[in-house]
């Protein structure tokens, strides 16, 4: 597993032009930023607000992923939907939340190596909740097709 300090260092290293270019974009001293991103420099620490801003400007969220994993969480970028409705984004957020609840139910049930009937009921409930919100998301993607006109029977067509 990558460490947070390694992820921060690599974020600066991967930025086009390196730390000096990133520091300029952030309007910060290149020496200060270099020290904050250097895993071997123990006397300079980057605060949470500065780290968030640096990740956003660098468009590199690997430190966030490392933090999420270290705390037992899963993080993923929400897709940007141009022209999508707010309702779709709300449903997509609910879908991710439901997936997290399902993962939690499974991991908690598996902790002791076997699932009790109550734990299985919870897993099934979470699966149902997830499928429900997935269907609502799909429903937002395209309007329901218009009802087809009733088809004529073969003998009506020939007449």
HELIX and SHEET records of a PDB file:
HELIX    1   1 UNK A    4  UNK A   14  1                                  11    
HELIX    2   2 UNK A   18  UNK A   26  1                                   9    
HELIX    3   3 UNK A   30  UNK A   37  1                                   8    
HELIX    4   4 UNK A   48  UNK A   58  1                                  11    
HELIX    5   5 UNK A   62  UNK A   70  1                                   9    
HELIX    6   6 UNK A   86  UNK A  110  1                                  25    
HELIX    7   7 UNK A  117  UNK A  141  1                                  25    
HELIX    8   8 UNK A  154  UNK A  158  1                                   5    
END                                                                             
